[in-house]
């Protein structure tokens, strides 16, 4: 099923958008006046602009801090609004913007690497480093989605994969160089704090130049919207125009990242607000979308400043994502994918099925390999003297530390693999997994909320809240997909929005600092550092209990991908069956997320490797995927513990770094 998105009917009156904009401007002015009064009392506003008062501390804060921040918020919003309009026009994708395309993540990764390797470049030429990273990420996204003709779902999924991969590298660097990169992490969340007018002048020049170039390209980009075939018949080189417009949008996005960090979803909301305001033509959106972007970011930043006493130094970029992710869900509800013939459900295949004995032989081989890796993780490691096996008399002393971690990683890998098989069978989508659909993010979101409310919660409370979060995410995602009969594209895009919302909330928590933030960063990366014998035993028991229930669902998993009508005709109570599977998936994902964090890609890669080994039936796929997931996560935990000794990388982070390239390859070959 390919996704050609078409806007649904818009029934609002023409006065509603105008009233909304006027109300937003009025609220922004009131907030600005209130924030200004906190720096300079209203009785002294008449002194603004007088030279004899420039040396007062309040006036220094006003001229070199608050006013540049006010200007930079409007400029960044306008630049992102322009970039989002160009992205959406070039790709014909209403959900395209710098954050969903991975452009912002690529720029942030480049700035992080340059900070470590050549900090002098960050002082004088950060924009060039950001531009290089943004261009590299954009080219990767285009390459991954080329086989699907740059359709919205393919571009969005490719952007999510690139974003997760870049984010994993950034997370690894932050764990290894925490004292140097902690402030960069907060800045990368989109902090608009300014100390002078340098960034204001640079972004102002960039906005003027970018708008001029965009207006010069308005006619060919307008023609490009009718399709490459019609554009070619009119003598237009569609590839050249598309590349030029795309490059211009990337340059604009990189400039914002180099100045203030990642600002999410302004490039998505500004063009949408421009359309609501009546801008139907591309030229109109080029003018109105930057104004809407400036309004959105200005209002958001003034709100953040007003709430700074309650939330601390909250990055504005995280706040925009809090509003932008629900907006993406609303936009997703208004755009309907149309089916294209020729694409079969996930369960329908004509590939060869090996004999049952071959499946069992492969299962036995994987289990033996898993046992060897477990033994290796307990006995073989890196010491100051080099790589060596642990002496027999010392094995009991190190096994008490290594054993629980290995058992917990094995249990989490098994549960993620089983959950991945069930999600792929339930949705009929081979690219579905707890990580990509936001199920793990929902579980993590529930745990973060619990930690904020009650720092020291019991294991049962953590499991319950995480399961509730995972189930809520699943229900929200599938409710958006119900109108299109659980379209794989709709499910994936909704999962992207849920994941972005979770990342924004995590950025808010981390920005607050403190011990909870440090522990949260370590857990989010998939750390098994704190796993003890009791936690490992509970994880193993929960894994065995949930996996024993899975064989009872094999008939459901075989029939559901055939469609609701066919399943009902074969005697399946589809609503109740789907709800039961959702509950089991939520439990599996939540339990695994508690151990290794929200991202590892085990839930995606293990089911695919099982299919490569010949598993076609659900029971056979679960039988092979479960030990494969355990094997991959145990190996990731061992590699993360030994490769950079005495430093360590969390198991979930290592699995993500290894799984992301595989997913990129899978997207390139998937048609």
C-alpha positions in Angstrom: 0.0 0.0 0.0 1.5 3.3 -1.0 0.6 6.5 0.6 -0.5 9.4 -1.6 -1.8 11.8 1.0 -4.8 13.9 0.2 -6.2 16.6 2.5 -9.6 16.0 4.0 -12.4 18.6 3.9 -11.9 21.7 6.0 -15.1 23.0 7.4 -13.9 25.9 9.6 -15.1 29.4 8.7 -12.7 31.9 7.3 -12.9 34.1 10.4 -11.6 31.3 12.7 -8.0 31.4 11.6 -7.9 35.2 11.7 -9.3 35.2 15.3 -6.8 32.6 16.3 -3.9 34.6 15.0 -5.1 37.8 16.5 -5.6 36.0 19.9 -2.1 34.5 19.7 -0.6 38.0 19.0 -2.5 39.5 21.9 -1.3 36.7 24.3 2.2 37.0 23.0 2.3 40.8 23.7 0.9 40.3 27.2 3.5 37.6 28.0 6.3 39.8 26.5 5.3 42.7 28.6 5.1 40.5 31.7 8.6 39.0 31.0 10.0 42.4 30.3 8.7 43.7 33.6 10.6 41.0 35.4 13.9 42.5 34.1 12.9 46.2 34.0 10.0 47.6 36.0 7.3 49.3 33.9 8.1 52.6 35.6 11.5 52.6 34.0 10.5 51.6 30.5 10.8 55.2 29.4 14.6 54.9 29.9 14.9 52.3 27.1 17.1 53.7 24.4 18.8 56.3 26.6 22.6 56.1 26.5 23.2 57.2 30.1 21.4 54.1 31.4 23.3 51.5 29.2 25.7 50.6 32.1 22.9 49.5 34.5 22.7 45.8 35.1 19.0 45.7 34.2 19.7 47.5 30.9 22.6 45.2 30.1 20.3 42.2 30.6 17.7 43.8 28.4 20.0 44.9 25.5 22.3 41.9 25.5 20.0 39.1 26.6 16.2 39.6 26.5 16.0 41.7 23.3 18.3 39.4 21.3 16.3 36.4 22.5 13.1 38.1 21.4 14.5 38.8 18.0 16.1 35.4 17.6 12.8 33.7 18.4 11.1 35.5 15.6 13.9 34.9 13.1 14.3 31.2 13.9 10.6 30.7 13.5 10.5 32.5 10.2 13.5 30.6 8.8 12.0 27.3 9.9 8.7 28.2 8.4 10.3 29.0 5.1 12.4 25.8 5.2 9.3 23.7 6.0 7.4 25.2 3.1 10.2 24.4 0.7 10.5 20.8 2.0 6.8 20.2 1.7 6.6 21.6 -1.8 9.7 19.8 -3.1 8.8 16.4 -1.6 5.0 16.9 -2.0 4.8 15.7 1.6 2.7 17.7 4.1 4.5 16.1 7.0 8.0 17.1 5.9 10.1 19.4 8.0 13.7 19.6 9.3 13.1 17.5 12.3 11.1 14.7 10.7 13.6 14.5 7.8 16.6 13.9 10.1 18.2 17.2 8.9 18.3 18.7 12.4 19.7 15.5 13.9 22.5 15.4 11.3 23.4 19.0 12.0 23.4 18.4 15.8 25.6 15.3 15.4 28.1 17.3 13.3 28.3 20.0 15.9 28.8 17.5 18.7 31.6 15.8 16.9 33.3 19.1 16.0 33.0 20.2 19.6 35.1 17.2 20.7 37.6 17.1 17.8 38.0 20.8 16.8 36.4 23.1 19.4 37.9 26.1 17.7 35.6 25.6 14.7 32.6 25.9 17.0 33.8 29.4 18.1 34.2 30.8 14.6 32.5 28.6 12.0 29.8 26.4 13.6 27.4 27.0 10.6 29.7 25.1 8.2 29.9 22.1 10.5 26.1 22.1 10.9 25.6 22.5 7.2 27.8 19.5 6.4 26.0 17.3 8.9 22.6 18.4 7.7 23.5 17.8 4.0 24.8 14.3 4.8 21.7 13.4 6.7 19.4 14.8 4.0 21.2 12.8 1.3 20.9 9.6 3.3 17.2 10.2 3.8 16.7 10.8 0.1 18.7 7.7 -0.8 16.7 5.5 1.6 13.4 6.7 0.2 14.3 6.8 -3.5 13.1 3.3 -4.1 9.6 4.4 -3.0 9.6 7.5 -5.1 9.9 9.8 -2.1 6.4 9.1 -0.9 5.5 10.6 2.5 5.6 7.5 4.6 8.9 6.3 3.1 10.6 9.8 3.6 9.2 10.0 7.2 10.4 6.6 8.2 13.8 7.2 6.6 14.0 10.5 8.5 13.1 8.7 11.8 15.8 6.1 11.3 18.4 8.7 10.5 17.3 10.7 13.5 17.5 7.7 15.8 20.9 6.7 14.5 22.3 10.2 14.9 20.7 10.5 18.3 22.3 7.2 19.4 25.8 8.4 18.4 25.2 11.7 20.3 24.0 9.7 23.3 27.1 7.6 23.2 29.3 10.6 23.0 27.5 12.3 25.9 27.9 9.2 28.1 31.6 9.0 27.3 32.3 12.8 27.6 29.6 13.9 30.0 31.5 16.8 31.6 32.2 18.4 28.2 28.8 17.8 26.5 26.2 18.2 29.2 25.7 21.9 28.4 25.7 21.1 24.7 22.9 18.6 25.3 20.7 21.3 26.8 21.7 23.8 24.1 20.9 21.1 21.4 17.4 20.9 22.8 16.7 24.4 21.3 17.8 27.0 23.8 17.2 30.6 22.7 19.4 32.2 25.4 21.6 34.9 23.8 24.5 37.0 24.9 24.8 39.4 22.0 23.4 40.3 18.6 25.7 38.1 16.5 23.2 35.3 15.8 20.5 37.8 15.2 22.5 39.5 12.4 23.5 36.2 10.9 20.0 34.7 10.8 18.5 37.9 9.6 20.8 37.9 6.6 20.1 34.2 6.0 16.3 34.8 6.1 16.5 37.7 3.6 18.7 35.7 1.2 16.7 32.5 1.5 13.4 34.3 0.9 14.9 36.0 -2.2 16.1 32.7 -3.6 12.8 31.0 -2.8 10.9 33.7 -4.6 13.1 33.2 -7.6 12.3 29.5 -7.6 8.6 30.0 -7.0 7.4 29.3 -10.6 9.4 26.1 -11.3 8.6 24.8 -7.8 4.9 25.5 -8.4 5.1 23.6 -11.7 6.9 20.8 -10.0 3.8 20.1 -7.8 1.8 18.9 -10.8 4.2 15.9 -11.3 7.5 15.2 -13.0 5.8 14.0 -16.2 3.9 17.3 -16.7 6.9 19.3 -15.6 9.1 17.6 -18.2 6.6 18.2 -20.9 6.8 21.9 -20.1 10.6 21.8 -20.5 11.4 21.9 -16.7 14.3 19.8 -15.3 12.5 18.5 -12.3 15.5 16.8 -10.7 17.6 20.0 -10.8 14.8 22.1 -9.4 14.0 19.6 -6.7 17.6 19.4 -5.7 18.0 23.2 -5.7 14.9 23.7 -3.5 15.9 20.9 -1.2 19.4 22.2 -0.8 18.1 25.7 0.0 15.8 24.3 2.7 18.7 22.2 4.2 20.9 25.3 4.3 18.2 27.3 6.1 17.7 24.5 8.6 21.4 24.1 9.3 21.7 27.8 10.1 19.0 27.6 12.8 20.6 24.5 14.4 24.1 26.1 14.4 22.6 29.2 16.2 20.2 27.8 18.7 20.1 24.0 18.5 17.2 21.8 17.4 13.8 23.5 17.2 11.2 20.8 16.5 7.9 21.0 14.5 7.9 24.8 13.7 8.6 23.8 10.1 5.6 21.6 10.3 3.1 23.9 12.0 4.0 27.1 10.1 2.9 25.9 6.6 -0.2 24.2 8.1 -1.2 27.5 9.8 -0.5 29.4 6.5 -3.0 27.1 4.8 -5.5 27.6 7.5 -5.1 31.3 7.1 -6.1 31.0 3.4 -2.7 30.7 1.7 -3.5 28.1 -1.0 -0.8 29.2 -3.6 2.8 28.4 -3.1 3.9 32.0 -3.4 1.4 33.0 -0.7 2.8 30.3 1.6 6.3 31.5 1.0 5.3 34.8 2.6 2.7 33.8 5.2 4.4 30.6 6.5 7.5 32.5 7.8 5.2 34.9 9.6 3.3 32.1 11.2 6.6 30.4 12.2 7.8 33.6 13.8 4.5 33.9 15.7 4.6 30.3 16.9 8.2 30.4 18.2 7.8 33.9 19.7 4.7 32.8 21.6 6.2 29.5 22.7 9.4 31.2 23.9 7.5 33.9 25.9 5.5 31.1 27.5 8.6 29.2 28.4 10.1 32.3 30.0 6.9 32.9 32.0 7.1 29.3 33.3 10.8 29.3 34.0 10.3 29.6 37.7 8.4 26.3 37.7 10.2 24.3 35.1 13.7 25.7 35.3 15.8 26.6 32.3 13.6 24.7 29.8 14.9 24.6 26.2 12.3 26.2 23.9 12.9 23.6 21.2 11.6 20.9 23.6 8.5 23.0 24.3 7.7 23.4 20.6 7.9 19.6 20.3 5.3 19.2 23.1 2.9 21.2 20.9 4.1 19.9 17.5 3.7 16.2 18.1 -0.1 16.5 18.8 -0.3 18.8 15.7 1.3 16.1 13.6 -1.3 13.6 14.8 -4.1 16.1 13.9 -2.6 16.6 10.4 -2.2 12.9 10.1 -5.9 12.4 10.8 -6.8 14.8 8.0 -4.7 13.2 5.3 -5.7 9.8 4.0 -3.5 7.4 2.1 -4.8 5.8 -1.0 -4.1 2.2 -1.7 -2.1 1.1 -4.6 -2.6 -2.3 -6.2 -0.1 -5.0 -6.2 1.1 -5.0 -2.6 0.3 -8.0 -0.5 -0.3 -8.3 3.2 2.5 -9.3 5.4 1.3 -12.9 5.9 0.7 -13.7 2.2 3.9 -15.1 0.6 4.9 -17.6 -2.0 8.4 -18.1 -0.6 9.6 -21.6 0.2 8.8 -23.1 3.6 11.4 -25.3 5.0 10.5 -28.5 6.8 9.5 -28.4 10.4 12.6 -30.4 11.3 14.8 -27.7 9.7 13.2 -25.0 11.8 13.8 -27.0 15.0 17.4 -27.6 13.9 18.0 -23.9 13.4 16.3 -23.2 16.7 18.7 -25.6 18.5 21.7 -24.1 16.7 20.7 -20.6 17.9 20.2 -21.8 21.4 23.6 -23.4 21.5 25.1 -20.2 20.1 23.3 -18.2 22.8 24.7 -20.5 25.5 28.2 -19.9 24.1 27.8 -16.2 24.1 26.4 -16.2 27.6 29.4 -18.2 28.8 31.7 -15.9 26.9 30.1 -12.8 28.5 30.6 -14.3 31.9 34.2 -15.6 31.4 35.9 -13.6 28.7 36.7 -9.9 29.0 39.2 -7.1 28.7 41.5 -6.3 31.6 44.5 -3.9 32.0 46.6 -6.8 30.7 44.5 -7.3 27.6 41.8 -9.8 26.5 41.7 -12.9 28.6 39.6 -15.5 30.2 38.8 -15.2 33.9 40.6 -17.7 36.2 38.3 -20.4 37.6 38.8 -19.4 41.2 37.9 -15.8 40.4 34.9 -16.6 38.2 32.5 -16.8 41.1 33.5 -13.3 42.2 32.9 -11.7 38.8 29.9 -13.8 37.8 27.8 -12.2 40.6 28.2 -8.9 38.7 28.1 -10.1 35.1 25.5 -12.9 35.5 22.5 -10.7 36.4 23.3 -8.3 33.6 23.5 -11.1 31.0 20.3 -12.8 32.3 18.4 -9.4 32.2 19.7 -8.7 28.7 18.6 -12.1 27.5 15.1 -11.7 29.0 14.7 -8.2 27.5 15.9 -9.3 24.0 13.5 -12.3 24.1 10.5 -10.1 25.0 11.3 -7.4 22.4 11.7 -10.0 19.7 8.4 -11.7 20.5 6.7 -8.3 20.7 8.2 -7.4 17.3 6.8 -10.5 15.7 3.3 -9.9 17.2 3.3 -6.2 16.1 4.4 -7.1 12.5 1.7 -9.8 12.3 -1.0 -7.6 13.8 -0.3 -4.6 11.6 0.7 -6.5 8.4 3.8 -4.3 8.3 7.3 -5.7 8.1 8.8 -2.4 9.3 6.8 -2.3 12.5 8.4 -2.7 15.9 8.0 -1.5 19.5 10.7 1.1 18.8 9.4 2.5 15.5 5.7 2.6 16.5 6.3 4.5 19.7 5.2 1.6 22.0 8.5 1.6 23.8 8.4 5.4 24.0 4.9 5.2 25.6 6.2 2.7 28.2 9.2 5.0 28.9 6.8 8.0 29.1 4.8 6.3 31.8 8.0 5.5 33.7 9.3 9.1 33.4 6.0 10.4 34.8 6.2 8.0 37.7 9.8 9.0 38.5 8.8 12.6 38.5 5.9 12.0 40.8 7.6 9.4 43.0 11.3 9.0 42.8 11.5 5.6 44.5 8.7 3.4 43.2 8.3 -0.4 43.6 9.1 -2.7 40.7 5.4 -3.6 40.4 4.4 0.0 40.2 7.0 0.6 37.5 5.8 -2.3 35.4 2.2 -1.3 35.8 2.8 2.3 34.8 5.0 1.3 31.9 2.4 -1.2 30.6 -0.3 1.5 30.9 1.9 3.9 28.9 2.7 1.3 26.2 -1.0 0.3 25.9 -2.0 4.0 25.7 0.5 4.6 22.9 -0.7 1.5 21.0 -4.4 2.4 21.3 -3.7 6.0 20.2 -1.7 4.9 17.2 -4.2 2.3 16.1 -7.1 4.6 16.6 -5.6 6.9 14.0 -5.1 4.0 11.7 -8.6 2.6 12.0 -10.1 4.9 9.4 -7.7 3.4 6.8 -8.1 -0.2 8.0 -4.8 -0.2 9.9 -2.8 1.1 7.1 1.0 0.4 7.7 1.9 3.9 6.6 -0.6 5.6 9.0 0.6 3.4 11.9 4.3 4.3 11.2 3.7 8.0 10.9 1.6 8.0 14.1 4.4 6.2 15.9 6.8 8.9 14.8 4.6 11.5 16.4 4.4 9.6 19.6 8.1 9.1 19.7 8.7 12.8 19.1 6.4 13.7 21.9 8.3 11.4 24.3 11.6 12.8 23.3 10.3 16.3 24.0 9.2 15.4 27.5 12.5 13.7 28.2 14.3 16.8 27.1 12.2 18.8 29.6 13.2 16.4 32.4 16.9 16.3 31.5 17.0 20.1 31.2 16.1 20.3 34.9 19.3 18.6 35.8 20.0 16.8 39.1 20.4 13.2 40.0 17.2 12.1 38.3 18.3 13.6 35.0 21.6 11.8 35.1 20.0 8.5 36.0 17.4 9.0 33.3 20.0 9.6 30.6 21.7 6.3 31.6 18.5 4.4 31.6 17.3 5.8 28.3 20.5 4.6 26.6 19.6 1.0 27.6 21.9 0.5 30.6 22.0 -2.7 32.6 24.4 -1.3 35.1 22.1 -1.4 38.1 20.7 -4.9 37.5 21.1 -7.1 40.5 20.1 -10.7 41.2 16.6 -9.8 42.3 15.9 -7.7 39.1 17.4 -10.4 36.9 15.2 -13.1 38.5 12.1 -11.0 38.1 12.9 -10.3 34.5 13.5 -13.9 33.7 10.3 -15.1 35.4 8.2 -12.4 33.6 9.8 -13.3 30.3 9.0 -17.0 30.7 5.4 -16.2 31.8 4.6 -13.9 28.9 6.4 -16.1 26.3 4.4 -19.1 27.4 1.2 -17.3 26.5 2.4 -16.5 23.0 1.7 -20.0 21.4 -1.9 -19.6 22.3 -2.1 -16.6 19.9 -0.6 -18.3 16.8 -4.0 -18.8 15.0 -4.9 -15.1 15.7 -1.5 -14.0 14.3 -2.1 -16.1 11.1 -5.5 -14.7 10.4 -5.3 -11.0 11.3 -3.0 -10.0 8.5 -5.6 -11.3 6.0 -8.0 -8.4 6.9 -10.9 -7.8 9.2 -13.6 -9.2 6.9 -11.7 -12.4 6.2 -10.8 -12.9 9.9 -14.5 -12.4 10.9 -15.6 -14.8 8.2 -13.2 -17.5 9.6 -14.8 -17.1 13.0 -12.4 -14.7 14.7 -13.8 -12.1 17.1 -11.5 -9.4 15.7 -12.0 -6.6 18.2 -11.5 -8.8 21.3 -8.6 -10.6 19.7 -6.9 -7.4 18.7 -7.4 -5.9 22.2 -5.9 -9.1 23.8 -2.9 -8.9 21.5 -2.4 -5.2 22.3 -2.4 -6.0 26.0 0.2 -8.7 25.5 2.4 -6.5 23.3 2.2 -3.7 25.8 3.3 -6.0 28.7 6.2 -7.4 26.6 7.4 -4.0 25.5 7.0 -2.4 29.0 8.9 -5.2 30.7 11.7 -5.0 28.2 11.8 -1.2 28.3 12.3 -1.2 32.0 15.5 -3.2 31.5 17.1 -1.7 28.3 15.4 1.6 27.7 13.0 2.6 24.8 15.3 2.1 21.8 17.3 -1.0 20.7 15.8 -2.2 17.3 15.8 -5.8 18.6 12.0 -5.8 18.0 12.6 -5.0 14.3 15.7 -7.0 13.5 15.0 -10.3 15.3 11.8 -11.1 13.4 13.5 -10.3 10.1 16.4 -12.6 10.8 13.9 -15.3 11.7 12.2 -14.8 8.3 15.6 -15.0 6.6 16.1 -18.3 8.3 12.9 -19.6 6.7 10.3 -19.0 9.4 7.0 -18.2 7.7 4.3 -19.3 10.2 3.8 -17.2 13.3 4.8 -20.0 15.7 8.0 -20.7 13.8 8.9 -17.0 13.6 8.4 -16.6 17.4 10.4 -19.8 17.9 13.4 -18.4 16.0 13.1 -14.7 16.8 13.0 -15.2 20.6 16.5 -16.7 20.9 17.8 -14.4 18.2 16.7 -11.3 20.2 18.3 -12.7 23.3 21.5 -13.5 21.5 21.8 -10.0 20.0 21.1 -8.2 23.2 23.5 -10.4 25.3 26.2 -9.8 22.7 25.5 -6.1 22.7 25.7 -6.0 26.5 29.0 -7.9 26.4 30.5 -5.6 23.7 29.4 -2.5 25.4 31.0 -3.7 28.6 34.3 -4.7 27.2 35.2 -2.8 24.0 35.9 0.5 25.6 37.1 -0.8 29.0 37.2 0.9 31.6 34.3 2.9 30.0 31.1 1.2 29.1 28.3 1.7 26.6 24.8 0.5 27.5 23.4 -2.6 25.8 20.4 -0.8 24.2 22.7 1.9 22.8 25.1 -0.7 21.2 22.1 -2.6 19.8 20.8 0.6 18.2 24.1 1.5 16.7 24.3 -1.9 15.2 20.7 -2.2 14.2 20.3 1.2 12.5 22.5 0.4 9.5 20.6 -2.8 9.0 17.3 -0.9 9.0 18.8 1.6 6.5 19.7 -1.3 4.2 16.3 -2.8 4.6 14.7 0.5 3.6 16.9 0.7 0.5 15.9 -2.7 -0.7 12.3 -2.6 0.3 9.9 -1.6 -2.6 
